Amino acid sequence: MQFERDVQGQPRVYHYGGYTQRFDYDDAGRMVRLTNENGAHTTFEYDAMDRLTKQVNFDGRTQHYQFNAVGDLLRSDDEGLISRYHYDKGGRLLKRQMGESNQAPAEHFSYTQDGQLAKAWHVTELGGNTITAGFERDMLGRIIRETQSITGPDGSEVWTHEVRRQFDELGSESQTTYTGLPAIGWQTYGPGHLHGMVLDGRSVIDFERDKLHRETQRRFGPTQTTRSYDALSRLSHLHTHSPLIAEDESPSTLQRQHHYDAAGQLTRIETLRGPHEYGYDKAGRLIAASQPGLAMQHYRFDPAGNRLFENARIATGPEHWEETVRQHMGDKRFNPLGENAAKDHHNTAAKWMDNRITDDGEFHYEYDAWGNLRRKHKAEGNEQHHYHYDSNHRLIRFEMECDTAVRGANYHYDPFGRRVVKQVQQGDAEGNLQGPVQTTFFGWDGDRLVLTEKDNRQIHTIYEPGSFVPMIRVEGDKQPPKRTLAQKLQEQQGIRLDRNTESLFDGLEQELRRGRLSAFSQQWMQMAQMQPAVLRAMLDPEPSMQGRLVHAYQCDHLGTPMALVGADGAVEPGSELDAWGSALEKPVSEKVHQPIKLQGQQIDEESGLHYNRYRYYDTRVGRYITEDPIGLAGGWNTSAYALANPNNWVDPLGLEVYLCKQPAFGIKNGPVDHHWIKTDSEEAGMGGIKGNVPGNDSGDMPGDPVQVTSHAGRSKESGATCTKIEGVDENKVNRALKIGRPLGHWGPTNQCQSFARQTLLEAGWKPSTGLPYPKPAPGAIPNPLPPFGM
């Protein structure tokens, strides 16, 4: 990596792996043009207050923004799609309306008296259902209860999911409860390192850790998984022992040895069945991958990181003329007015100038004005896929038709874009419906999908804390909903409790269930003339684990599930996936349906797409079917997946970069904050080579060598705070956070804070003038970046 800078220190040219990105500024130092590796441009225009008023993207998509006097975004025009924003006197977003009419679809937000988001709701454009997310917080502002609900057009309750949390005195989450599942107990030590999980009062999984708090052993029933690491804290050896399965029956899953090159890229995984091997170009893109018993697969990219395919061509007939012009505008030899310009001919694709792949050699792809995939169809045959979106570019309808069948699906989301319902309908070639509509409900814990419910059957997924790596799977029949003590009192007494009183009853209920009342609760009940025995008799029974199947996920180095392990030690192998997430072969018999594929993704059988929280991922072309909702802040190629290197990176959200800090414990000379950076796929910062924990008084002395070290999970520790950074290129941040990258020697001008600051600056952060991006949606962190303690 190499930057060329102007006299003001602003990056002008960025070189990496033989490719170049360019930055142009106006006389005021504002970025006015980006030129990507293909030579395509994105341009920016500003008003007198340095606020972004117009942006024209690489694909020609044009967006306009209007602000009020205090800088709040009032109106945006995205290729004719109008969004209007309404605020209260405190500058908090109350409503976002998608259209000029007051009857246009809208998202609504309400807040507590101290300004915390309390509720968000909207009416779906498809079906007219009201979907709501409500939040309750403790005195420290932490969310202790979230309720997600769906109400039909007639006001009837359709479905509800609830998440409850409790925290210990150190601020670590100690208990989590999901609708339909007994309480999950988290056993932690120190600042929150996990050493066990309890479900329904019984230990389910246990962990052993080394002095650096890295997991070394995991026990689930009779099954044990051990991990070891190399000198740079990279996973070296992964071994699973189960007494019910011989190692030669599942050799690729049970034992894996990992090897890396000098750049830290995974090059080889040795298994008892044979090696997995990987190759990369100078830009770090995956260009070759092989698996045991299969031929080496080769991948090609254009300079901007778009996949290129054998026999893929750009059709230039009259029906594709607009697409052809857009693709060739950067080619000086292209003459749109030339003789026979629109006749059918084919040009082999060497660059996708607008970052839109239109052909993969088998399917042709068509997009709308916003870069959303609207149709793909086979060049030979009648198979067609159609995609329809709402005003937020969320997929709400999918249709597939071919010679033998038709298939359709509707999708519904909450105001934060989390999918809460899907409905699938099958039909024959003539369009006659076959069988009932299959409806699936989804429940969330933040950005993680934790509950899937279909035909009164529930699957709960419990993740490793602070990550998207699945850990435990629980499946069973849906049980009657449990009403809280506060809810039952309100129903029986015909009263309405305020939020504070309801919280008191929630805490009292937990104490009654444990059989231990605090002195405060005893005094409060005596004043309220309530008898513990009477209240205890009112409690609904807790959900039972009886009849439920419990499995542990066996995941690879990326957090991709390879197998499910039963409580008895039996191993259920999963689908073998290629590097981009496509299934190479399905298990001989899938006794347990396991839809989780790449980390953060679940497959939709009806479309073949992977649902990935904010977007849908197409494994066939290794990219998303819509552009990144945060635009260039997530990288210059807004549809690409995982830096074109899915073997070393994951993208469970594809959205965020955070600056994190924590008081450096043990330092006696005053309060010093240790700084690091967290993205969707990495959490890392500066640390020593000697193996010490970054940010301690056991840390580095002047002149000691330092490097990029893993800070995985540290953002969840007590005292850690993270601030979202807007307007930076996450791809550049991830490249800078490559674990093991040498950073010279520690000193006053080369330490954790200066490294974090320089990394963000080189990724496009502008701390002095603010960022030319619209105001973030509710739930994001809108505060400006705090000053670095330099």
C-alpha positions in Angstrom: 0.0 0.0 0.0 1.3 3.5 -0.8 -0.3 6.9 -0.6 0.7 10.0 -2.6 -0.3 13.2 -0.7 -0.6 16.9 -1.6 1.0 19.7 0.4 -2.1 19.7 2.8 -1.4 16.1 3.6 -4.6 14.9 1.8 -4.3 11.6 -0.1 -4.2 12.1 -3.8 -3.3 8.7 -5.1 -3.6 5.3 -3.4 -1.6 2.4 -4.9 -2.2 -1.2 -3.9 -1.5 -4.5 -5.6 -0.9 -2.9 -9.0 -4.2 -0.9 -8.9 -4.8 2.8 -8.3 -7.5 4.9 -6.8 -7.4 8.7 -7.2 -8.8 11.6 -5.1 -9.5 15.2 -6.3 -10.3 18.2 -4.1 -11.6 21.7 -4.7 -9.8 24.9 -3.4 -11.6 24.5 0.0 -10.1 21.0 0.4 -13.3 19.2 -0.2 -13.3 15.9 -2.0 -15.0 16.5 -5.4 -14.1 13.4 -7.4 -13.1 9.8 -6.8 -11.6 7.7 -9.7 -11.7 4.0 -9.1 -9.5 1.3 -10.5 -11.5 1.0 -13.7 -11.3 4.7 -14.4 -14.9 5.4 -13.5 -15.8 8.5 -11.5 -17.9 9.5 -8.5 -18.4 13.2 -8.1 -19.5 15.4 -5.1 -21.0 18.9 -4.8 -21.4 21.0 -1.7 -23.1 24.1 -0.4 -21.5 27.0 1.4 -21.7 25.2 4.7 -19.6 22.2 3.3 -22.7 20.0 3.2 -23.0 17.4 0.5 -25.8 18.5 -1.9 -25.2 16.2 -4.9 -23.4 12.9 -5.5 -23.1 11.1 -8.9 -21.9 7.5 -8.3 -19.7 5.3 -10.5 -22.9 3.8 -12.1 -24.4 7.2 -12.8 -26.9 7.0 -10.0 -27.5 10.6 -8.9 -28.5 11.7 -5.3 -29.4 15.2 -4.1 -29.6 16.4 -0.5 -31.2 19.4 1.2 -30.5 20.5 4.8 -32.0 22.8 7.4 -30.1 25.6 9.1 -28.7 23.4 11.8 -27.5 20.7 9.3 -30.2 18.1 9.6 -31.1 16.3 6.4 -34.5 17.4 5.3 -35.0 15.9 1.9 -33.2 13.6 -0.5 -33.8 12.8 -4.1 -32.3 9.5 -5.2 -33.0 9.1 -8.9 -36.6 10.4 -8.4 -37.1 8.5 -5.1 -37.9 11.2 -2.6 -37.3 10.9 1.2 -38.4 13.5 3.7 -37.1 13.8 7.2 -39.0 15.3 10.2 -37.3 16.1 13.6 -38.3 17.3 17.0 -36.9 20.4 18.7 -34.0 18.4 20.0 -32.9 17.3 16.5 -34.2 13.7 16.9 -35.6 12.0 13.9 -39.4 11.5 14.3 -40.4 10.4 10.8 -38.8 9.4 7.5 -41.4 9.6 4.7 -40.7 8.0 1.3 -42.5 10.3 -1.1 -44.0 13.8 -1.5 -47.5 12.9 -0.3 -48.3 12.9 3.4 -49.9 9.5 2.8 -46.6 8.0 1.5 -45.0 5.1 3.4 -43.2 6.3 6.5 -41.1 5.1 9.4 -41.8 6.6 12.8 -39.6 7.0 15.9 -40.4 8.0 19.5 -38.0 8.6 22.4 -37.8 8.6 26.2 -37.6 11.9 28.1 -33.8 11.6 28.2 -33.6 11.2 24.4 -33.2 7.4 24.1 -34.9 5.7 21.3 -38.0 3.9 22.7 -40.0 2.8 19.7 -39.9 2.5 16.0 -42.7 1.4 13.7 -44.0 1.4 10.2 -46.8 0.0 8.0 -45.4 -2.3 5.3 -45.8 -1.3 1.7 -46.7 -4.9 0.9 -49.7 -6.2 3.0 -50.3 -3.2 5.2 -49.0 -4.8 8.4 -47.7 -2.7 11.3 -44.3 -3.8 12.4 -42.9 -2.4 15.7 -39.7 -2.6 17.7 -39.8 -1.2 21.3 -37.0 -0.7 23.7 -36.7 -0.5 27.5 -33.4 0.6 29.1 -31.9 0.6 32.6 -30.5 3.7 34.3 -27.3 3.4 32.4 -29.0 3.4 29.0 -28.5 -0.2 28.3 -31.3 -2.1 26.5 -32.7 -4.6 28.9 -35.8 -5.5 26.9 -36.7 -5.3 23.2 -40.1 -6.3 21.9 -40.7 -7.0 18.2 -44.3 -7.3 17.1 -46.4 -7.7 14.0 -50.0 -6.4 13.8 -52.4 -7.1 11.0 -54.3 -4.4 9.0 -57.3 -5.1 11.3 -55.2 -4.4 14.4 -55.0 -8.1 15.5 -51.7 -9.4 16.9 -50.0 -11.7 14.4 -46.6 -12.4 16.1 -44.4 -11.2 18.9 -40.8 -11.8 19.9 -39.0 -10.5 23.0 -35.4 -10.3 24.2 -34.5 -9.6 27.8 -31.1 -8.9 29.3 -29.5 -8.7 32.7 -26.0 -7.4 33.5 -23.6 -8.1 36.3 -21.9 -5.5 38.5 -19.0 -5.3 36.0 -21.3 -4.5 33.1 -21.1 -7.9 31.4 -24.3 -9.5 30.1 -25.1 -12.2 32.6 -28.5 -13.5 31.4 -30.4 -13.4 28.1 -33.9 -14.6 27.6 -35.6 -15.1 24.2 -39.3 -15.8 23.6 -39.9 -19.6 23.8 -36.6 -20.5 25.4 -35.4 -20.8 29.0 -33.0 -18.2 30.3 -29.5 -18.3 28.9 -26.9 -17.8 31.7 -23.5 -16.4 30.7 -20.6 -17.4 32.9 -17.8 -14.9 32.6 -14.6 -13.9 34.3 -12.6 -10.6 34.5 -13.9 -8.0 32.1 -16.3 -10.4 30.4 -14.4 -13.4 29.0 -16.7 -16.3 28.5 -16.0 -19.6 30.2 -19.4 -21.2 30.1 -23.1 -21.0 29.1 -26.0 -22.3 31.1 -29.5 -23.1 29.7 -32.4 -23.8 31.9 -30.1 -24.0 34.9 -27.9 -26.7 33.3 -24.4 -26.2 31.9 -24.4 -26.6 28.1 -20.9 -25.6 26.9 -17.6 -24.8 28.7 -14.4 -23.1 27.6 -10.8 -23.1 28.6 -8.6 -20.1 27.7 -4.9 -19.3 27.8 -3.2 -16.3 29.5 -4.2 -14.1 26.5 -7.8 -15.2 27.0 -7.9 -17.0 23.7 -10.1 -20.0 23.5 -8.1 -23.3 23.7 -10.7 -25.9 24.5 -14.5 -26.1 24.1 -16.5 -28.9 25.7 -20.1 -29.8 24.6 -21.3 -33.0 26.2 -18.7 -35.7 25.4 -17.3 -33.7 22.5 -14.2 -31.6 22.8 -12.7 -29.1 20.4 -9.2 -27.8 20.9 -7.5 -24.8 19.3 -4.0 -23.6 19.1 -2.5 -20.4 17.6 0.7 -19.3 16.0 3.0 -16.5 17.2 0.7 -13.9 15.6 -2.5 -15.2 17.3 -3.8 -16.8 14.1 -5.7 -20.0 14.3 -3.2 -22.8 13.7 -4.8 -26.1 14.7 -8.4 -27.1 15.1 -9.2 -30.6 16.4 -12.5 -32.1 17.4 -12.8 -35.4 19.3 -16.2 -37.2 19.5 -16.4 -40.7 21.0 -19.3 -41.6 18.6 -17.5 -41.0 15.3 -14.3 -42.2 13.9 -11.9 -39.6 12.4 -12.0 -41.2 9.0 -15.8 -40.7 8.8 -15.7 -36.9 8.8 -12.0 -36.1 8.2 -12.5 -32.6 6.8 -14.4 -31.4 9.8 -12.6 -33.0 12.8 -9.0 -32.0 12.2 -7.7 -28.9 10.4 -4.2 -27.4 10.3 -3.9 -23.8 9.0 -1.0 -22.3 7.1 -0.4 -18.6 6.2 1.8 -16.6 3.8 4.0 -13.6 4.8 1.0 -11.3 4.2 -1.1 -13.2 6.7 -3.3 -14.8 4.1 -4.5 -18.3 4.6 -2.9 -20.5 1.9 -3.5 -24.1 3.0 -5.8 -26.1 5.3 -4.6 -29.6 5.9 -7.3 -32.2 6.7 -7.2 -36.0 6.9 -9.1 -36.1 3.6 -6.6 -33.8 1.8 -5.6 -30.2 1.6 -7.6 -27.1 0.8 -5.3 -24.6 -1.0 -5.7 -21.0 -1.9 -3.9 -18.4 -4.0 -4.1 -14.6 -4.2 -3.1 -11.7 -6.4 -1.1 -8.8 -5.3 -4.2 -6.9 -4.3 -5.2 -9.7 -1.9 -8.0 -11.0 -4.0 -8.7 -14.8 -4.1 -7.8 -16.0 -7.5 -7.5 -19.8 -6.9 -9.0 -22.3 -4.5 -9.0 -26.1 -4.4 -10.7 -28.6 -2.1 -9.9 -32.3 -1.5 -10.9 -34.4 -4.5 -11.9 -31.4 -6.6 -10.0 -29.5 -9.3 -8.5 -26.1 -8.7 -11.0 -23.3 -9.3 -9.7 -20.0 -10.7 -11.3 -16.6 -10.3 -10.7 -13.4 -12.3 -11.5 -9.8 -11.4 -11.5 -6.5 -13.2 -9.4 -3.8 -11.6 -12.3 -2.6 -9.4 -12.8 -6.0 -7.9 -15.8 -7.2 -9.9 -15.8 -10.9 -10.9 -15.1 -11.8 -14.5 -16.5 -15.0 -15.9 -15.6 -17.3 -18.8 -17.9 -16.8 -21.8 -19.5 -13.8 -20.2 -20.4 -11.2 -22.7 -22.0 -7.8 -22.9 -25.0 -7.9 -25.1 -25.4 -4.7 -27.1 -28.7 -5.2 -28.9 -31.4 -2.6 -29.0 -33.1 -4.0 -25.9 -29.8 -3.5 -23.9 -28.7 -0.2 -25.5 -29.0 1.9 -22.3 -26.9 -0.7 -20.4 -24.4 -0.8 -23.3 -23.9 2.9 -23.4 -23.4 3.0 -19.6 -20.8 0.2 -19.7 -18.8 1.8 -22.6 -18.9 5.5 -21.7 -15.3 5.3 -20.4 -14.0 3.8 -23.6 -12.8 6.5 -26.0 -13.2 4.2 -28.9 -16.9 3.6 -28.3 -19.2 5.7 -30.6 -22.9 5.5 -29.6 -23.9 7.3 -32.8 -21.8 5.2 -35.2 -23.2 3.1 -38.0 -25.0 0.0 -36.8 -24.1 0.9 -33.2 -27.1 -0.9 -31.8 -26.9 -4.0 -33.8 -26.5 -7.2 -31.9 -22.9 -8.0 -31.3 -21.0 -9.2 -28.2 -17.9 -7.8 -26.5 -16.2 -10.0 -24.0 -16.4 -8.4 -20.6 -13.0 -7.1 -19.3 -14.3 -4.4 -17.1 -17.6 -3.7 -15.5 -17.3 0.1 -15.6 -20.4 0.8 -13.5 -19.7 -2.1 -11.1 -22.7 -3.9 -12.4 -22.1 -7.5 -13.6 -24.5 -8.1 -16.5 -23.5 -11.6 -17.5 -21.8 -14.7 -15.9 -21.8 -16.9 -19.0 -25.1 -18.6 -18.1 -27.4 -15.8 -16.6 -27.9 -12.3 -17.9 -28.5 -9.6 -15.2 -30.6 -6.4 -15.4 -30.7 -3.6 -12.9 -32.9 -0.7 -12.0 -31.8 3.0 -11.7 -30.6 2.4 -8.1 -28.4 -0.5 -8.9 -30.8 -3.1 -7.6 -30.9 -6.4 -9.5 -34.4 -6.5 -11.0 -34.2 -9.5 -13.3 -31.9 -12.3 -14.2 -32.6 -14.9 -16.9 -30.8 -17.7 -18.6 -29.5 -17.0 -22.2 -30.8 -20.5 -23.1 -34.2 -21.7 -21.9 -37.0 -19.9 -20.1 -35.8 -19.7 -16.5 -36.3 -16.1 -15.2 -35.9 -14.6 -11.7 -37.7 -11.3 -10.9 -36.9 -9.0 -7.9 -39.1 -6.3 -6.5 -38.2 -3.7 -3.8 -39.8 -1.2 -1.5 -38.8 2.5 -1.1 -35.8 1.5 1.0 -34.4 -0.9 -1.6 -35.4 -3.9 0.5 -36.4 -7.0 -1.4 -40.1 -7.5 -0.8 -41.0 -9.9 -3.7 -39.2 -12.6 -5.5 -40.6 -14.6 -8.5 -39.1 -17.5 -10.4 -40.6 -19.0 -13.5 -39.3 -21.8 -15.8 -40.7 -24.5 -18.0 -41.8 -26.8 -15.2 -42.8 -24.5 -12.2 -43.3 -21.1 -10.8 -42.4 -19.9 -7.3 -43.0 -16.7 -5.4 -42.1 -15.2 -2.1 -43.0 -12.1 -0.1 -40.7 -10.5 2.5 -41.5 -8.1 5.3 -39.1 -6.0 7.5 -39.1 -3.9 10.6 -38.1 -0.2 10.5 -34.4 -1.2 11.0 -34.5 -3.5 7.9 -34.5 -6.7 9.8 -36.6 -9.3 8.0 -39.4 -10.6 10.3 -41.6 -12.6 7.9 -41.4 -14.5 4.7 -44.2 -16.1 2.8 -43.4 -18.7 0.0 -45.9 -20.1 -2.5 -45.2 -22.9 -5.1 -47.0 -23.4 -8.4 -46.9 -25.5 -11.6 -45.8 -24.3 -15.0 -49.3 -23.0 -15.8 -49.3 -20.9 -12.6 -51.7 -23.0 -10.6 -50.9 -22.8 -6.9 -49.7 -26.0 -5.2 -50.2 -26.4 -1.5 -50.6 -23.7 1.2 -48.5 -20.6 1.7 -45.5 -21.4 3.8 -45.0 -18.6 6.4 -41.8 -18.2 8.5 -41.3 -15.7 11.3 -37.9 -14.3 12.4 -36.9 -12.9 15.8 -33.8 -10.8 16.4 -31.3 -9.9 19.1 -29.9 -6.7 17.8 -28.5 -7.5 14.4 -28.4 -11.3 15.0 -31.1 -13.6 13.9 -31.9 -15.8 16.9 -35.3 -17.3 16.3 -36.9 -18.9 13.2 -40.5 -20.2 13.5 -42.4 -22.2 10.9 -45.4 -24.5 11.4 -45.2 -24.0 15.2 -41.7 -25.3 15.2 -39.0 -23.1 16.6 -35.2 -23.0 16.0 -33.2 -20.8 18.4 -29.6 -19.8 17.5 -27.3 -18.7 20.3 -24.1 -17.0 19.2 -20.7 -16.5 20.6 -21.0 -13.2 22.6 -20.4 -10.1 20.6 -20.1 -11.9 17.3 -22.1 -13.5 14.4 -20.5 -17.0 14.9 -23.3 -19.5 15.8 -22.6 -21.6 18.9 -25.7 -23.5 20.0 -28.8 -24.5 18.1 -32.1 -25.4 20.0 -35.0 -26.9 18.1 -38.5 -27.8 19.4 -42.2 -27.2 19.3 -43.5 -23.7 20.0 -44.7 -23.4 23.6 -47.5 -21.2 25.0 -46.3 -17.6 25.4 -45.2 -16.7 28.9 -46.8 -13.6 30.3 -44.8 -11.5 32.8 -46.0 -10.8 36.3 -46.5 -7.1 35.3 -48.6 -8.2 32.3 -50.8 -10.5 34.4 -51.4 -7.8 37.1 -52.4 -5.3 34.5 -54.8 -7.8 32.9 -56.3 -9.0 36.2 -56.6 -5.5 37.8 -57.5 -3.6 34.7 -54.7 -1.1 35.3 -51.9 0.4 33.3 -48.5 0.4 34.9 -45.9 3.1 34.0 -42.6 2.0 32.6 -40.7 2.4 36.0 -43.3 0.4 37.9 -43.3 -2.3 35.3 -39.5 -2.6 35.6 -39.8 -3.0 39.3 -42.2 -5.9 38.8 -39.9 -7.5 36.3 -37.0 -7.4 38.8 -39.3 -8.7 41.5 -40.4 -11.6 39.2 -36.8 -12.7 38.8 -36.2 -12.7 42.5 -39.5 -14.7 43.1 -38.3 -17.3 40.6 -34.9 -17.6 42.3 -36.6 -17.8 45.7 -34.5 -15.0 47.2 -36.1 -11.5 47.8 -33.8 -8.5 48.3 -34.3 -6.3 51.3 -35.6 -3.5 49.0 -38.2 -5.9 47.4 -39.4 -7.1 50.8 -39.8 -3.5 52.0 -41.5 -2.4 48.8 -43.9 -5.4 48.9 -44.8 -4.7 52.5 -45.6 -1.0 51.6 -47.7 -2.2 48.7 -49.4 -4.8 50.8 -48.5 -7.7 48.5 -47.8 -11.2 49.7 -44.9 -13.1 48.1 -46.8 -16.4 48.0 -49.7 -14.8 46.2 -47.5 -13.3 43.5 -45.4 -16.5 43.2 -48.6 -18.4 42.5 -49.4 -16.0 39.6 -46.2 -16.7 37.8 -46.4 -18.5 34.4 -44.2 -21.5 34.1 -40.8 -21.0 32.4 -40.4 -22.5 28.9 -39.2 -26.1 29.2 -36.3 -27.9 27.5 -38.2 -31.1 27.4 -38.4 -32.6 23.9 -36.0 -30.1 22.4 -33.0 -31.0 20.3 -29.7 -29.3 21.3 -26.7 -29.1 18.9 -23.4 -27.3 18.9 -22.1 -25.7 15.8 -18.7 -26.8 14.6 -17.3 -23.8 12.6 -14.3 -23.1 10.5 -11.8 -20.2 10.8 -14.3 -17.8 9.3 -17.2 -18.8 11.6 -18.9 -20.8 8.8 -20.7 -23.9 10.2 -19.1 -27.2 9.0 -21.2 -29.5 11.1 -23.7 -29.9 13.9 -22.7 -31.9 17.0 -25.4 -33.5 19.1 -25.6 -33.7 22.8 -24.6 -37.4 22.5 -21.5 -36.6 20.4 -23.0 -37.6 17.0 -21.8 -35.4 14.2 -24.1 -34.2 11.5 -22.0 -32.9 8.6 -23.2 -29.8 6.7 -23.0 -28.9 3.1 -19.6 -28.6 1.5 -19.2 -24.9 0.3 -16.9 -23.3 -2.1 -15.0 -20.1 -1.2 -18.0 -18.0 -2.2 -20.6 -19.9 -0.3 -22.0 -22.1 -3.0 -22.9 -25.7 -2.1 -20.5 -28.1 -3.8 -22.4 -31.2 -2.5 -25.2 -31.7 -0.1 -25.0 -34.2 2.8 -26.2 -37.7 2.0 -29.0 -37.3 4.6 -29.8 -34.0 6.2 -31.4 -35.1 9.5 -31.2 -31.5 10.9 -31.9 -28.6 8.5 -29.1 -26.1 8.9 -29.6 -22.9 6.8 -26.6 -20.8 8.1 -23.9 -20.6 5.5 -21.2 -17.9 5.5 -21.1 -16.0 8.7 -24.2 -13.9 9.1 -26.0 -15.5 6.2 -28.9 -17.8 5.9 -30.0 -19.4 2.6 -33.4 -18.9 1.2 -34.2 -22.1 -0.6 -36.9 -20.5 -2.8 -34.4 -18.1 -4.5 -31.0 -19.5 -3.7 -29.9 -16.2 -2.3 -28.3 -15.8 1.2 -30.1 -13.3 3.4 -27.4 -11.2 5.0 -29.2 -8.8 7.4 -29.3 -5.6 5.3 -29.0 -7.3 1.9 -29.1 -10.5 -0.1 -26.0 -12.2 -1.3 -25.7 -14.2 -4.6 -23.1 -16.9 -4.3 -23.1 -17.4 -8.0 -21.4 -14.1 -8.7 -20.0 -13.5 -5.2 -21.8 -10.1 -4.7 -24.9 -8.5 -3.3 -28.0 -7.9 -5.4 -28.3 -4.4 -4.1 -25.8 -1.6 -3.3 -24.6 -0.9 0.2 -27.2 1.2 2.1 -24.4 3.4 3.6 -22.9 4.0 0.1 -19.1 4.6 -0.2 -18.7 4.4 3.6 -18.6 0.7 3.2 -16.1 0.7 0.3 -15.9 2.0 -3.3 -17.5 -1.2 -4.8 -20.8 -1.1 -3.1 -22.0 -4.5 -4.2 -18.8 -6.5 -3.7 -18.4 -9.1 -0.9 -15.6 -9.3 1.6 -12.9 -7.4 -0.3 -13.1 -10.1 -3.1 -11.4 -12.4 -0.6 -14.1 -14.5 1.1 -11.4 -16.9 2.5 -9.9 -14.4 4.8 -12.8 -11.9 5.5 -16.5 -12.1 6.4 -19.2 -9.5 6.0 -22.1 -10.2 8.4 -23.4 -6.7 8.1 -21.2 -4.8 5.5 -21.8 -1.5 7.2 -19.8 -0.2 10.0 -16.4 1.1 11.3 -16.0 2.0 15.0 -13.2 3.6 17.0 -13.0 1.9 20.4 -11.3 3.0 23.5 -10.8 1.6 27.1 -8.8 2.9 30.1 -5.5 1.1 30.0 -5.8 -1.0 33.1 -2.8 -1.1 35.4 -1.2 2.1 34.3 -0.4 4.2 37.4 0.6 7.5 35.9 -2.9 8.8 35.1 -5.9 7.9 33.0 -4.7 6.8 29.5 -7.1 5.4 27.0 -6.0 2.5 24.8 -7.5 2.8 21.2 -8.3 0.3 18.6 -10.7 -0.1 15.6 -13.6 -2.5 15.1 -15.2 -3.2 11.7 -17.7 -5.9 10.6 -14.9 -8.4 10.0 -12.0 -7.2 12.2 -11.3 -5.9 15.7 -7.6 -4.9 16.0 -5.1 -2.3 17.0 -1.5 -1.7 17.9 0.1 -4.2 20.3 3.4 -5.6 21.2 5.2 -8.6 19.6 6.1 -10.0 23.0 2.6 -11.4 23.5 1.5 -8.9 26.2 -2.1 -7.7 26.3 -2.3 -4.4 24.4 -2.9 -1.4 26.6 -1.5 -2.7 29.9 1.3 -1.5 32.1 3.0 -4.8 31.1 3.0 -3.3 27.6 5.6 -1.7 25.4 8.6 0.3 26.4 10.0 3.0 24.1 11.8 1.3 21.2 9.9 -2.1 21.5 8.7 -3.6 18.2 4.9 -3.3 17.7 2.5 -4.8 15.2 -1.2 -5.1 14.5 -2.7 -7.5 17.1 -6.1 -9.0 17.5 -8.5 -7.2 19.9 -11.4 -9.7 19.2 -14.1 -9.2 21.8 -12.5 -6.4 23.6 -15.2 -3.9 22.7 -17.5 -6.0 24.9 -15.3 -5.6 28.0 -16.1 -3.4 30.9 -15.2 0.2 30.4 -14.9 -0.1 26.6 -16.8 2.4 24.4 -17.0 2.5 20.7 -18.0 5.4 18.4 -19.2 4.9 14.9 -17.0 6.6 12.2 -18.9 7.8 9.2 -17.5 8.3 5.7 -14.5 6.0 5.8 -13.6 3.2 3.3 -14.0 0.0 5.3 -12.0 -1.9 2.8 -9.0 0.3 3.4 -9.4 0.0 7.2 -9.6 -3.8 7.0 -6.4 -3.9 4.9 -4.6 -1.8 7.5 -5.8 -4.1 10.3 -4.1 -7.2 8.9 -3.1 -9.2 12.0 0.7 -9.4 12.3 1.5 -6.4 10.1 4.7 -4.8 11.5 4.2 -1.2 12.8 7.8 -0.3 13.6 8.8 0.6 17.2 6.7 2.0 20.0 7.2 5.6 20.9 5.4 8.8 21.7 4.6 9.5 18.1 3.9 5.8 17.2 1.5 4.3 19.6 -2.1 2.9 19.7 -3.8 6.3 19.4 -1.7 7.6 16.5 -2.1 4.3 14.7 -5.9 4.4 15.0 -6.0 8.0 13.9 -3.7 7.5 10.9 -5.7 4.4 9.8 -9.0 6.3 9.8 -7.4 9.4 8.0 -6.1 7.2 5.2 -9.5 5.6 4.9 -11.1 9.0 4.2 -12.0 10.3 7.7 -12.2 14.2 8.0 -12.2 15.1 11.7 -12.0 18.9 11.1 -14.8 19.6 8.7 -17.2 16.8 9.4 -18.4 14.3 6.9 -20.4 14.8 3.7 -22.9 12.1 4.4 -26.6 12.3 5.5 -27.6 12.1 9.1 -27.5 8.4 10.3 -30.7 6.6 11.0 -31.9 6.2 14.6 -30.0 3.6 16.5 -26.7 4.6 14.9 -24.2 6.7 16.9 -24.5 10.3 15.6 -22.0 11.9 18.0 -18.8 13.3 16.4 -15.7 11.4 17.0 -14.1 12.4 20.3 -10.6 13.9 20.3 -7.7 11.5 20.4 -5.7 11.9 23.6 -2.5 13.0 21.8 
